[in-house]
Amino acid sequence: MSTPAAPLRDDRRVVLVVAILASFVVGLDASVVNVALPAIRHELGGGLVVQQWVVDAYMVTLGSLILVAGSLSDLFGRVRIITLGLIVFGVASIACAAAPTSEVLIVSRALQGVGGALVTPSSLALIIAAFRGAAQGRAIGSWTAWSSAAVIVGPVVGGLIVDGIGWRWIFVLTAVPIAVTIPLVARISGDVRPPVRPRVDVVGAVLAVVGIGGVVLGLIEQERLGWSSPVVVAALVVGGLALVAFVPWERRAVQPLVDLRLFRARNFAVGNLATLSIYGAIGMVGFVVTLFLQEVWAFPAWVAGLATLPPTVLLLLLSTTIGSFAGRYGPRWFMAAGPAFAAGGAFLMLSVGDDPAAYWWTVLPGLVLVGLGISLMVTPLTSAVLGPVPEREAGIGSAVNNAVARIASLVVVALAGVVLGGAMSTVGFHRAVVVMGLLLLAGSVVSAVGIRNPDREESRPDGS
């Protein structure tokens, strides 16, 4: 049993604002940095390798620590861990802004990833503990919408800052919401904590960090070094072996990092399986469409960025409403219909040719359908996966789903070169959208067959 979360429910409005701001900070940082890369290379030197590691250092630490951070959230309290994460993220942001060399900047970016890992599962776990039913669906929808807003705001604001006062100020920008959020966190009067002194599954934590970190590192570095590189092979092999060893260890651990009984809950298991397929497709959409618009249709980078915004805008506009409906009627058919609509949008882009003017009747309507589909399923998917998870394990439940989504996206993007045939072309783009469509259809079928609405769902793994 965990300590009751009634005080959290008394502070619902503050909890929602904190969860949104914390998630917004992480999303803003991820979206704003890319526009600063040319300026960073110009000032600090190091070429393309430095640019890649400014991005990758953050992704590796964030991805590898997400499971551990989710477990710590459950063991020591969401409020405590989210506060620690915000402090680490803020300090790292200032270190990035003041970095005298590229090496210091990369290390600071890795530290930002540590802070982001602590914040991400805790922010959603706060919502799960504080809200129930349709209210939880609306809250998750708002959280999703504002997290998506960071993707829209980041490149635009970041571009203005880089061109106006310099790239270092974008890291100051990410620290500003933290200064607002930490005092709000202090106003939350309750939390979900175990009644006894927690024990950390150290071996499980090490296996999780090495396993996920190795896989993430290998998938990221293969783009630069190639599949045959010793670094890539070693990272993937070591990471894979650690993940294989992780499962039997967790089965026999007294207090495991991840309670594998969570996967006995049908919606948790099926929802994560759907996540693997759907988020793989979403990762490919963002990568392939943007690349095609720039390399084949010769769109400037900022135009390509605007041209691929429809899915994010629709997600921002519709998530809260869809979350409310899914909370009232159940997630199943939203999760089935959403990927099917998105698959239709992917297949519609098979009509793309070599004429850039065709954007208006090929890519744009395809992206609108993709955006509508994503909007229909993202919030219900989150609700379905975390619905059967006990409150005391909401942090690790959120972390598992987040890790599955990130790895799925990385795997598909890493394999994009094989799908595209080694270089972007119209024919390669057609192959890629077929793969997207098939992955989305698979997610739709898995959801329709496997997901159960709450009134038909089995009890939570803890018997509640």
Phi, psi and chi 1 to 4 in degrees:
 res  aa     phi    psi   chi1   chi2   chi3   chi4
   1 MET       -  147.2  -66.9  -68.9  -67.9      -
   2 SER  -110.5  161.5   56.3      -      -      -
   3 THR   -62.6  134.4  -56.8      -      -      -
   4 PRO   -54.9  148.6  -24.7   33.7      -      -
   5 ALA  -104.8   20.3      -      -      -      -
   6 ALA   -54.7  -43.9      -      -      -      -
   7 PRO   -58.4  -36.4  -24.4   34.9      -      -
   8 LEU   -58.3  -41.4  -85.7  178.3      -      -
   9 ARG   -70.8  -24.4  -67.3  174.4 -162.4  155.0
  10 ASP   -72.8  -24.2  -66.9  -21.6      -      -
  11 ASP  -106.9   35.2  -63.4  -29.7      -      -
  12 ARG   -55.6  -45.5  -77.4  179.4  176.9  178.9
  13 ARG   -63.1  -43.5 -174.9  171.8  -63.4  177.8
  14 VAL   -65.1  -42.5  176.4      -      -      -
  15 VAL   -57.8  -45.9  166.1      -      -      -
  16 LEU   -64.6  -43.4 -178.1   57.5      -      -
  17 VAL   -62.5  -43.4  171.4      -      -      -
  18 VAL   -62.2  -46.9  165.1      -      -      -
  19 ALA   -60.8  -41.4      -      -      -      -
  20 ILE   -68.0  -47.9  -73.3  172.6      -      -
  21 LEU   -62.3  -42.1  -77.2  173.9      -      -
  22 ALA   -62.8  -45.8      -      -      -      -
  23 SER   -66.9  -37.4 -179.1      -      -      -
  24 PHE   -61.2  -40.6 -173.8   86.6      -      -
  25 VAL   -59.2  -47.8  166.2      -      -      -
  26 VAL   -64.2  -44.4  176.9      -      -      -
  27 GLY   -65.6  -39.1      -      -      -      -
  28 LEU   -62.7  -44.0 -179.6   65.2      -      -
  29 ASP   -62.2  -43.0 -177.4   82.8      -      -
  30 ALA   -64.4  -34.0      -      -      -      -
  31 SER   -88.7  -23.9   64.7      -      -      -
  32 VAL   -85.7  -26.0   79.2      -      -      -
  33 VAL   -68.1  -37.0  168.5      -      -      -
  34 ASN   -56.9  -37.8  -72.7  -20.2      -      -
  35 VAL   -70.9  -16.5  -61.3      -      -      -
  36 ALA   -92.3   -7.9      -      -      -      -
  37 LEU   -58.6  -45.1  -67.7  177.3      -      -
  38 PRO   -59.9  -41.1  -25.4   36.2      -      -
  39 ALA   -66.9  -37.1      -      -      -      -
  40 ILE   -63.5  -45.1  -70.1  171.2      -      -
  41 ARG   -63.2  -39.1 -179.8  173.0   65.1  176.3
  42 HIS   -63.9  -40.0  178.7   73.2      -      -
  43 GLU   -85.4  -43.7 -179.6  176.4  -24.3      -
  44 LEU   -98.3  -13.9  -60.8 -178.2      -      -
  45 GLY    74.3 -167.4      -      -      -      -
  46 GLY    97.0  -12.4      -      -      -      -
  47 GLY    69.5 -156.3      -      -      -      -
  48 LEU   -63.8  -35.0 -179.1   60.8      -      -
  49 VAL   -60.3  -44.2  172.7      -      -      -
  50 VAL   -63.1  -43.2  166.2      -      -      -
  51 GLN   -58.5  -44.7  -71.8 -179.6  -52.4      -
  52 GLN   -63.7  -41.7  -72.4  177.1  -46.7      -
  53 TRP   -76.8  -22.2  -89.0  104.9      -      -
  54 VAL   -61.8  -36.0  166.5      -      -      -
  55 VAL   -82.7  -47.2  175.7      -      -      -
  56 ASP   -71.2  -34.1  -66.0   -9.0      -      -
  57 ALA   -58.5  -40.0      -      -      -      -
  58 TYR   -66.8  -45.5  176.7   83.1      -      -
  59 MET   -65.9  -38.7  -68.0  177.0   63.7      -
  60 VAL   -66.8  -48.2  169.2      -      -      -
  61 THR   -69.6  -39.0   52.0      -      -      -
  62 LEU   -61.4  -48.9  176.7   63.5      -      -
  63 GLY   -67.0  -41.9      -      -      -      -
  64 SER   -73.3  -26.6   61.3      -      -      -
  65 LEU   -99.1   -1.4  -69.2  171.5      -      -
  66 ILE   -63.0  -41.2 -161.9   79.5      -      -
  67 LEU   -66.8  -43.5  -76.9 -175.5      -      -
  68 VAL   -61.6  -43.3  175.8      -      -      -
  69 ALA   -63.2  -40.1      -      -      -      -
  70 GLY   -62.1  -41.2      -      -      -      -
  71 SER   -65.7  -42.9  178.9      -      -      -
  72 LEU   -61.6  -36.1  -67.2  176.9      -      -
  73 SER   -60.1  -41.4  171.0      -      -      -
  74 ASP   -72.3  -35.4  -66.4  -27.7      -      -
  75 LEU   -78.4  -39.5  -68.0  175.4      -      -
  76 PHE  -113.4   -1.3  -62.9  102.3      -      -
  77 GLY   103.9  136.7      -      -      -      -
  78 ARG   -64.9  -40.4  -67.1   84.3  162.7   90.9
  79 VAL   -63.1  -44.8  173.1      -      -      -
  80 ARG   -63.8  -44.8 -176.5 -179.9  -62.7 -179.6
  81 ILE   -72.2  -38.2  -64.7  -58.0      -      -
  82 ILE   -68.0  -34.1 -155.5  169.8      -      -
  83 THR   -65.1  -46.4  -57.8      -      -      -
  84 LEU   -59.5  -43.8  176.0   61.3      -      -
  85 GLY   -61.7  -42.4      -      -      -      -
  86 LEU   -65.1  -39.3  -71.7  169.2      -      -
  87 ILE   -64.8  -46.7  -68.3  171.4      -      -
  88 VAL   -60.1  -44.2  170.7      -      -      -
  89 PHE   -63.7  -42.8 -158.7   97.5      -      -
  90 GLY   -64.4  -45.7      -      -      -      -
  91 VAL   -61.7  -43.3  169.8      -      -      -
  92 ALA   -64.2  -36.4      -      -      -      -
  93 SER   -63.4  -43.5  -64.0      -      -      -
  94 ILE   -65.2  -38.4  -60.5  -56.3      -      -
  95 ALA   -63.1  -38.8      -      -      -      -
  96 CYS   -62.1  -44.0  -72.5      -      -      -
  97 ALA   -63.1  -32.6      -      -      -      -
  98 ALA   -97.7    1.3      -      -      -      -
  99 ALA   -55.3  122.1      -      -      -      -
 100 PRO   -82.1  -21.5   29.2  -33.2      -      -
 101 THR  -135.9  165.7   65.1      -      -      -
 102 SER   -65.5  -34.2   58.4      -      -      -
 103 GLU   -63.4  -43.7  -69.5   80.9    6.9      -
 104 VAL   -64.4  -39.6  173.0      -      -      -
 105 LEU   -62.9  -43.0  177.2   59.4      -      -
 106 ILE   -65.3  -44.1  -69.7  168.3      -      -
 107 VAL   -62.3  -40.4  170.8      -      -      -
 108 SER   -66.5  -36.5  -59.6      -      -      -
 109 ARG   -65.7  -38.5  -75.0  -74.8  -69.9  159.4
 110 ALA   -62.2  -39.7      -      -      -      -
 111 LEU   -66.4  -35.9 -172.6   60.0      -      -
 112 GLN   -59.3  -38.8  -86.4 -168.1  -42.7      -
 113 GLY   -62.5  -36.1      -      -      -      -
 114 VAL   -62.4  -47.1  175.1      -      -      -
 115 GLY   -61.8  -42.0      -      -      -      -
 116 GLY   -62.9  -37.5      -      -      -      -
 117 ALA   -65.5  -38.2      -      -      -      -
 118 LEU   -69.1  -34.6  -68.2  168.7      -      -
 119 VAL   -78.2  -42.5  166.3      -      -      -
 120 THR   -58.9  -57.6  -60.0      -      -      -
 121 PRO   -69.6  -30.2   23.4  -30.9      -      -
 122 SER   -67.7  -36.1  -63.1      -      -      -
 123 SER   -64.4  -43.7   63.4      -      -      -
 124 LEU   -72.2  -36.0 -174.2   53.0      -      -
 125 ALA   -63.5  -33.5      -      -      -      -
 126 LEU   -59.3  -43.6  -83.3  174.1      -      -
 127 ILE   -65.1  -43.5  -67.7  176.1      -      -
 128 ILE   -60.7  -37.9  -62.1  -58.0      -      -
 129 ALA   -74.5  -29.6      -      -      -      -
 130 ALA   -93.5  -22.6      -      -      -      -
 131 PHE  -121.3  156.3  -66.0   86.1      -      -
 132 ARG  -137.5  154.3  -73.4  -69.9  176.3  -87.9
 133 GLY    59.8 -138.5      -      -      -      -
 134 ALA   -62.5  -33.7      -      -      -      -
 135 ALA   -62.8  -37.5      -      -      -      -
 136 GLN   -65.2  -41.2 -173.2 -177.4   93.6      -
 137 GLY   -60.4  -44.3      -      -      -      -
 138 ARG   -63.6  -40.9  -75.3 -166.4  -60.6  -86.8
 139 ALA   -64.7  -44.4      -      -      -      -
 140 ILE   -64.0  -37.7  -68.0  174.4      -      -
 141 GLY   -62.1  -43.4      -      -      -      -
 142 SER   -64.0  -42.2  -62.3      -      -      -
 143 TRP   -60.4  -44.1  178.5   81.4      -      -
 144 THR   -64.1  -44.3  -58.8      -      -      -
 145 ALA   -62.6  -47.5      -      -      -      -
 146 TRP   -72.3  -30.1  -75.2  102.7      -      -
 147 SER   -62.9  -39.2  -59.9      -      -      -
 148 SER   -69.5  -33.0  -56.4      -      -      -
 149 ALA   -59.5  -32.0      -      -      -      -
 150 ALA   -61.3  -32.4      -      -      -      -
 151 VAL   -67.2  -35.4  177.9      -      -      -
 152 ILE   -75.1  -47.4  -61.2  175.4      -      -
 153 VAL   -69.6  -38.8  171.5      -      -      -
 154 GLY   -52.7  -60.3      -      -      -      -
 155 PRO   -61.5  -37.3  -23.4   34.2      -      -
 156 VAL   -68.2  -54.2  177.1      -      -      -
 157 VAL   -64.3  -42.0  174.8      -      -      -
 158 GLY   -60.2  -42.0      -      -      -      -
 159 GLY   -61.7  -42.4      -      -      -      -
 160 LEU   -64.1  -40.7  -68.2  173.4      -      -
 161 ILE   -68.6  -44.8  -70.2  174.3      -      -
 162 VAL   -60.3  -45.4  170.7      -      -      -
 163 ASP   -72.6  -28.3  -68.1  -21.6      -      -
 164 GLY   -90.0  -56.3      -      -      -      -
 165 ILE  -123.7   -1.1   54.8  178.7      -      -
 166 GLY   112.9  154.1      -      -      -      -
 167 TRP   -65.2  -28.0   65.2  -93.4      -      -
 168 ARG   -62.8  -27.9  -65.0 -179.8 -177.1  -84.9
 169 TRP   -74.0  -14.4  -73.7   92.7      -      -
 170 ILE   -68.4  -29.7   65.9  169.3      -      -
 171 PHE   -77.0  -29.9  -65.8  106.8      -      -
 172 VAL   -65.0  -38.9  177.1      -      -      -
 173 LEU   -57.7  -43.1  169.9   68.6      -      -
 174 THR   -69.7  -22.1   60.6      -      -      -
 175 ALA   -80.3  -22.0      -      -      -      -
 176 VAL   -62.6  -49.3  170.4      -      -      -
 177 PRO   -61.2  -27.0  -21.1   32.3      -      -
 178 ILE   -65.5  -40.3  -64.8  174.6      -      -
 179 ALA   -62.3  -27.6      -      -      -      -
 180 VAL   -82.2  -37.1  176.1      -      -      -
 181 THR   -73.9  -41.8  -52.3      -      -      -
 182 ILE   -58.9  -44.9  -70.1  177.6      -      -
 183 PRO   -61.8  -32.2  -23.5   34.5      -      -
 184 LEU   -68.4  -39.2  -72.2  174.9      -      -
 185 VAL   -59.2  -38.9  177.1      -      -      -
 186 ALA   -64.0  -18.4      -      -      -      -
 187 ARG   -83.4  -12.7  -69.2  176.4   54.2 -173.1
 188 ILE   -75.8  123.6  -60.5  175.4      -      -
 189 SER   -95.4   -4.0   57.9      -      -      -
 190 GLY  -138.1  172.5      -      -      -      -
 191 ASP  -162.9  171.7 -152.8  -14.6      -      -
 192 VAL  -109.3  110.9  179.3      -      -      -
 193 ARG  -135.7  147.7  -61.0 -179.9 -172.1  171.9
 194 PRO   -68.1  147.2   22.9  -31.0      -      -
 195 PRO   -74.5  -16.2   26.4  -33.0      -      -
 196 VAL  -110.9  162.2  -64.0      -      -      -
 197 ARG   -60.9  122.7 -178.8  178.5  176.5   85.4
 198 PRO   -74.9  151.7   27.0  -33.1      -      -
 199 ARG  -117.4  131.8  -67.8  175.5   57.7 -170.6
 200 VAL   -89.0  132.2  178.3      -      -      -
 201 ASP   -77.1   86.4  176.5   13.7      -      -
 202 VAL   -63.7  -45.7  176.4      -      -      -
 203 VAL   -63.0  -45.3  174.3      -      -      -
 204 GLY   -60.9  -39.0      -      -      -      -
 205 ALA   -63.6  -44.1      -      -      -      -
 206 VAL   -63.2  -44.5  171.1      -      -      -
 207 LEU   -62.9  -38.1  -70.8  173.5      -      -
 208 ALA   -66.8  -45.0      -      -      -      -
 209 VAL   -64.4  -47.2  169.8      -      -      -
 210 VAL   -66.8  -40.7  172.9      -      -      -
 211 GLY   -66.3  -57.9      -      -      -      -
 212 ILE   -68.0  -42.4  -62.3  176.4      -      -
 213 GLY   -60.4  -41.9      -      -      -      -
 214 GLY   -64.7  -43.9      -      -      -      -
 215 VAL   -65.0  -46.1  170.5      -      -      -
 216 VAL   -61.7  -46.2  169.9      -      -      -
 217 LEU   -60.7  -45.8  177.1   63.0      -      -
 218 GLY   -61.7  -43.1      -      -      -      -
 219 LEU   -67.9  -37.0  -69.5  172.7      -      -
 220 ILE   -70.1  -46.5  -70.4  172.5      -      -
 221 GLU   -75.0  -19.9  -74.9  -62.3  -77.1      -
 222 GLN   -62.7  -28.8   66.1   79.4   28.2      -
 223 GLU   -64.5  -35.5 -176.2  178.6   -5.3      -
 224 ARG   -89.0  -39.9 -178.9  168.2   65.7   91.4
 225 LEU  -102.0  -20.0  -58.4  176.4      -      -
 226 GLY    92.8  157.1      -      -      -      -
 227 TRP   -65.4  -26.3  -69.9  106.6      -      -
 228 SER   -86.4   -3.5   59.9      -      -      -
 229 SER   -62.2  135.6  164.2      -      -      -
 230 PRO   -56.9  -35.8  -24.2   33.5      -      -
 231 VAL   -63.5  -45.6  172.8      -      -      -
 232 VAL   -66.2  -47.6  172.8      -      -      -
 233 VAL   -60.9  -46.9  172.3      -      -      -
 234 ALA   -62.4  -43.1      -      -      -      -
 235 ALA   -62.9  -44.4      -      -      -      -
 236 LEU   -69.5  -40.6  -68.8  174.9      -      -
 237 VAL   -67.3  -50.4  169.4      -      -      -
 238 VAL   -62.3  -43.7  172.1      -      -      -
 239 GLY   -62.1  -44.2      -      -      -      -
 240 GLY   -63.0  -42.9      -      -      -      -
 241 LEU   -64.6  -38.8  -70.2  174.2      -      -
 242 ALA   -64.7  -40.1      -      -      -      -
 243 LEU   -67.6  -36.9  -71.0  177.4      -      -
 244 VAL   -63.6  -41.7  168.8      -      -      -
 245 ALA   -72.0  -24.2      -      -      -      -
 246 PHE   -61.5  -41.9  178.9   77.3      -      -
 247 VAL   -64.0  -53.8  174.7      -      -      -
 248 PRO   -63.2  -33.3   17.2  -29.4      -      -
 249 TRP   -64.0  -44.3  173.0  -97.0      -      -
 250 GLU   -65.6  -29.6  -66.8  -59.6  -77.3      -
 251 ARG   -66.0  -32.1  -78.1  178.3  175.9  167.4
 252 ARG  -106.2   -5.7   66.5 -168.6 -174.6  110.4
 253 ALA   -68.4  139.9      -      -      -      -
 254 VAL   -66.2  -45.8  176.9      -      -      -
 255 GLN  -125.8   83.7  -69.5 -176.2  -52.1      -
 256 PRO   -69.2  154.9   26.8  -34.5      -      -
 257 LEU   -61.5  -45.4 -173.7   78.0      -      -
 258 VAL  -121.9  118.1  179.6      -      -      -
 259 ASP   -74.2  106.3 -173.5  -10.9      -      -
 260 LEU   -65.7  -11.5  -62.5 -179.6      -      -
 261 ARG   -65.8  -17.8  -69.9  178.5  -60.8  173.4
 262 LEU   -56.0  -33.9  -72.9  175.0      -      -
 263 PHE   -75.5   -6.4  -71.0   91.8      -      -
 264 ARG   -74.6  -22.0  -64.4  178.2 -173.6  173.1
 265 ALA   -73.8  119.5      -      -      -      -
 266 ARG   -55.0  -48.8 -177.7  178.5 -176.7  125.9
 267 ASN   -66.6  -32.5  -82.7    6.5      -      -
 268 PHE   -66.5  -47.5 -174.8   81.3      -      -
 269 ALA   -67.2  -49.5      -      -      -      -
 270 VAL   -67.4  -39.4  173.7      -      -      -
 271 GLY   -61.7  -39.6      -      -      -      -
 272 ASN   -70.2  -33.2  -83.1  -62.4      -      -
 273 LEU   -64.8  -42.9 -176.9   59.7      -      -
 274 ALA   -63.8  -38.8      -      -      -      -
 275 THR   -58.9  -42.6  -63.8      -      -      -
 276 LEU   -56.0  -44.4 -167.3   65.0      -      -
 277 SER   -76.0  -48.1  175.8      -      -      -
 278 ILE   -68.1  -45.3  -67.8  167.3      -      -
 279 TYR   -74.3  -23.3  -84.9   83.6      -      -
 280 GLY   -62.2  -44.1      -      -      -      -
 281 ALA   -65.4  -43.2      -      -      -      -
 282 ILE   -61.9  -40.1  -68.5  173.0      -      -
 283 GLY   -61.4  -39.0      -      -      -      -
 284 MET   -71.0  -36.2 -178.2  169.3  -85.3      -
 285 VAL   -57.0  -53.4  168.9      -      -      -
 286 GLY   -61.1  -39.3      -      -      -      -
 287 PHE   -74.0  -51.8  177.3   76.3      -      -
 288 VAL   -73.0  -44.0  169.1      -      -      -
 289 VAL   -64.2  -45.8  175.1      -      -      -
 290 THR   -61.2  -42.4  -55.8      -      -      -
 291 LEU   -64.4  -42.4 -158.6   61.8      -      -
 292 PHE   -62.7  -45.4  176.4   81.5      -      -
 293 LEU   -61.0  -34.8  -66.4  179.0      -      -
 294 GLN   -84.9  -42.7  -68.1 -177.0   74.7      -
 295 GLU   -88.2  -29.6  -66.6 -165.8    0.0      -
 296 VAL  -101.2  -45.5  177.8      -      -      -
 297 TRP   -91.6   -3.9  -79.6    0.3      -      -
 298 ALA    59.0   36.4      -      -      -      -
 299 PHE   -71.2  138.0  -78.5   19.4      -      -
 300 PRO   -59.2  156.0  -21.2   32.3      -      -
 301 ALA   -57.0  -42.3      -      -      -      -
 302 TRP   -69.9  -33.0   69.6  -87.1      -      -
 303 VAL   -68.4  -42.5  175.3      -      -      -
 304 ALA   -61.1  -38.1      -      -      -      -
 305 GLY   -62.6  -45.1      -      -      -      -
 306 LEU   -64.5  -39.1  -72.0  175.3      -      -
 307 ALA   -67.5  -22.3      -      -      -      -
 308 THR  -103.2   13.0   52.5      -      -      -
 309 LEU   -78.1  -22.7  -83.3 -178.5      -      -
 310 PRO   -49.1  -45.1  -31.7   37.2      -      -
 311 PRO   -60.3  -40.3  -25.4   36.4      -      -
 312 THR   -68.1  -40.7  -51.9      -      -      -
 313 VAL   -63.1  -44.2  172.2      -      -      -
 314 LEU   -63.9  -39.3  -75.4  168.4      -      -
 315 LEU   -61.7  -42.0 -167.2   61.4      -      -
 316 LEU   -63.3  -41.2  174.6   61.5      -      -
 317 LEU   -76.5  -33.9  -65.8  175.0      -      -
 318 LEU  -106.0  -16.3  -61.7  176.8      -      -
 319 SER   -59.7  -44.2  -72.8      -      -      -
 320 THR   -64.7  -43.8  -58.6      -      -      -
 321 THR   -64.0  -46.0  -57.9      -      -      -
 322 ILE   -63.2  -40.0  -64.0  -61.2      -      -
 323 GLY   -60.4  -39.7      -      -      -      -
 324 SER   -64.3  -46.1  179.6      -      -      -
 325 PHE   -64.2  -41.7  -79.5  120.7      -      -
 326 ALA   -66.3  -35.8      -      -      -      -
 327 GLY   -65.1  -29.9      -      -      -      -
 328 ARG   -85.1  -40.5 -171.7  178.0  -55.4  167.4
 329 TYR  -108.3   -5.9  -60.0  111.0      -      -
 330 GLY    97.9  154.3      -      -      -      -
 331 PRO   -84.7  -15.8   31.4  -34.8      -      -
 332 ARG   -55.3  -56.3 -177.6 -176.6 -177.1 -171.7
 333 TRP   -77.6  -22.4  -65.6  113.7      -      -
 334 PHE   -66.5  -42.6  -69.3   93.6      -      -
 335 MET   -69.3  -26.8  -72.0  176.6   61.4      -
 336 ALA   -80.2  -43.9      -      -      -      -
 337 ALA   -73.7  -39.1      -      -      -      -
 338 GLY   -56.7  -56.6      -      -      -      -
 339 PRO   -61.8  -30.2  -24.1   34.6      -      -
 340 ALA   -66.1  -44.6      -      -      -      -
 341 PHE   -59.5  -45.8  -85.8  111.5      -      -
 342 ALA   -62.6  -38.1      -      -      -      -
 343 ALA   -62.0  -40.7      -      -      -      -
 344 GLY   -58.8  -39.9      -      -      -      -
 345 GLY   -65.2  -39.3      -      -      -      -
 346 ALA   -63.6  -46.0      -      -      -      -
 347 PHE   -67.8  -29.7  -69.3  133.1      -      -
 348 LEU   -61.1  -32.0 -178.5   59.4      -      -
 349 MET   -75.0    0.0  -73.6 -172.7  -80.7      -
 350 LEU   -66.1  -17.3  -77.5  170.2      -      -
 351 SER   -81.4   -1.9   58.6      -      -      -
 352 VAL   -63.9  135.9  163.3      -      -      -
 353 GLY  -123.9 -147.7      -      -      -      -
 354 ASP   -95.7   -1.2  -64.9  -35.9      -      -
 355 ASP   -93.8  114.8 -179.6   11.6      -      -
 356 PRO   -60.8  -27.7  -22.4   33.0      -      -
 357 ALA   -62.9  -20.7      -      -      -      -
 358 ALA   -71.0   -5.0      -      -      -      -
 359 TYR   -49.9  -41.6  168.0   83.0      -      -
 360 TRP   -67.4  -27.8  -60.3  103.7      -      -
 361 TRP  -117.4    7.8   58.5   87.5      -      -
 362 THR  -125.4  -68.7   55.8      -      -      -
 363 VAL   -69.3  -46.8  174.3      -      -      -
 364 LEU   -58.7  -53.6  178.5   59.4      -      -
 365 PRO   -63.1  -32.0   17.5  -29.1      -      -
 366 GLY   -63.7  -44.4      -      -      -      -
 367 LEU   -68.2  -33.2  -71.3  177.9      -      -
 368 VAL   -63.8  -44.2  167.6      -      -      -
 369 LEU   -65.1  -40.9  -88.0  177.3      -      -
 370 VAL   -59.9  -45.3  168.2      -      -      -
 371 GLY   -63.6  -41.0      -      -      -      -
 372 LEU   -62.0  -43.8  176.5   60.7      -      -
 373 GLY   -63.5  -44.1      -      -      -      -
 374 ILE   -63.0  -42.0  -67.6  172.2      -      -
 375 SER   -62.0  -36.2  -58.2      -      -      -
 376 LEU   -68.1  -28.7  -76.8  171.8      -      -
 377 MET  -111.4  -20.8   71.3   85.7 -167.6      -
 378 VAL   -63.9  -53.0  166.1      -      -      -
 379 THR   -66.1  -46.2  -58.8      -      -      -
 380 PRO   -58.3  -36.2  -26.3   36.0      -      -
 381 LEU   -62.6  -46.4  172.5   59.8      -      -
 382 THR   -60.8  -44.2  -57.0      -      -      -
 383 SER   -63.4  -41.0  -61.3      -      -      -
 384 ALA   -65.9  -43.0      -      -      -      -
 385 VAL   -66.4  -43.0  169.1      -      -      -
 386 LEU   -92.1  -11.5  -64.4 -178.4      -      -
 387 GLY   -55.9  -47.6      -      -      -      -
 388 PRO   -82.6   -0.1   30.0  -34.8      -      -
 389 VAL   -82.9  128.6  175.7      -      -      -
 390 PRO   -57.8  148.5  -20.3   31.0      -      -
 391 GLU   -51.6  -42.3  -85.0 -176.3   14.6      -
 392 ARG   -67.8  -13.6   67.7  175.1 -175.5  -87.3
 393 GLU  -118.6   18.3  -65.5 -178.4  -75.5      -
 394 ALA   -64.4  -31.9      -      -      -      -
 395 GLY   -64.1  -49.0      -      -      -      -
 396 ILE   -71.8  -32.1 -166.4   63.1      -      -
 397 GLY   -62.7  -44.5      -      -      -      -
 398 SER   -63.5  -40.6  170.7      -      -      -
 399 ALA   -65.1  -41.0      -      -      -      -
 400 VAL   -60.1  -47.7  168.4      -      -      -
 401 ASN   -64.5  -38.7 -170.5 -117.9      -      -
 402 ASN   -65.1  -41.8 -162.4  -75.6      -      -
 403 ALA   -65.5  -41.6      -      -      -      -
 404 VAL   -60.9  -44.7  168.9      -      -      -
 405 ALA   -63.2  -44.2      -      -      -      -
 406 ARG   -66.2  -45.0  -70.8  178.7 -175.8  -83.0
 407 ILE   -66.9  -39.6  -69.2  175.6      -      -
 408 ALA   -58.6  -46.2      -      -      -      -
 409 SER   -63.1  -43.8 -179.0      -      -      -
 410 LEU   -64.0  -40.9  -78.3  170.0      -      -
 411 VAL   -62.7  -46.7  167.8      -      -      -
 412 VAL   -67.2  -42.1  171.5      -      -      -
 413 VAL   -64.2  -38.3  170.7      -      -      -
 414 ALA   -62.9  -33.5      -      -      -      -
 415 LEU   -89.1    0.8  -64.3  175.3      -      -
 416 ALA   -60.9  -34.6      -      -      -      -
 417 GLY   -60.0  -38.1      -      -      -      -
 418 VAL   -65.9  -43.5  177.1      -      -      -
 419 VAL   -65.4  -41.4  176.4      -      -      -
 420 LEU   -77.1  -13.0  -65.5  171.4      -      -
 421 GLY    83.0   23.9      -      -      -      -
 422 GLY    95.3  -20.3      -      -      -      -
 423 ALA  -155.2  152.4      -      -      -      -
 424 MET   -73.9  132.6  176.8   55.8   75.2      -
 425 SER  -153.9  171.1   64.4      -      -      -
 426 THR   -63.1  -42.9  -58.2      -      -      -
 427 VAL   -64.3  -43.6  173.3      -      -      -
 428 GLY   -63.2  -37.9      -      -      -      -
 429 PHE   -61.9  -41.2  178.7   78.4      -      -
 430 HIS   -61.0  -42.4  -71.1  166.7      -      -
 431 ARG   -62.1  -40.8  -74.4 -163.5  -64.7  -94.4
 432 ALA   -64.9  -42.3      -      -      -      -
 433 VAL   -70.9  -27.2  -64.9      -      -      -
 434 VAL   -65.9  -44.4  167.8      -      -      -
 435 VAL   -60.5  -44.9  171.1      -      -      -
 436 MET   -54.9  -50.6  -69.5  179.0 -143.3      -
 437 GLY   -60.7  -41.9      -      -      -      -
 438 LEU   -67.4  -39.9  -67.7  175.8      -      -
 439 LEU   -62.9  -41.6  -74.0  171.7      -      -
 440 LEU   -66.7  -41.0  -71.6  163.4      -      -
 441 LEU   -63.3  -38.6  -75.2  178.3      -      -
 442 ALA   -61.6  -42.8      -      -      -      -
 443 GLY   -63.0  -36.8      -      -      -      -
 444 SER   -64.6  -46.4  174.8      -      -      -
 445 VAL   -65.8  -45.2  171.1      -      -      -
 446 VAL   -57.8  -43.0  166.6      -      -      -
 447 SER   -67.2  -44.4  -60.2      -      -      -
 448 ALA   -63.6  -39.1      -      -      -      -
 449 VAL   -82.2  -39.0  172.7      -      -      -
 450 GLY   -98.9  -31.3      -      -      -      -
 451 ILE   -75.3  141.1  -66.3  -65.9      -      -
 452 ARG  -120.7  138.1  -66.9  -68.5 -179.6  -94.3
 453 ASN   -70.5  156.1  -73.1  -29.0      -      -
 454 PRO   -53.4  -36.4  -28.5   35.1      -      -
 455 ASP   -70.3  -14.5   57.0  -23.1      -      -
 456 ARG  -111.3   -0.7  -61.8  173.0   57.6 -172.3
 457 GLU   -83.2  148.9 -171.4  177.2   17.3      -
 458 GLU   -68.8  163.4   70.6  -86.0   20.2      -
 459 SER   -67.7  166.1   62.6      -      -      -
 460 ARG   -65.0  159.1  -70.8  178.1  170.7  179.1
 461 PRO   -59.6  -23.5  -24.1   32.6      -      -
 462 ASP   -89.3    3.9   62.6  -11.1      -      -
 463 GLY    87.6    3.9      -      -      -      -
 464 SER   -80.8      -   62.3      -      -      -
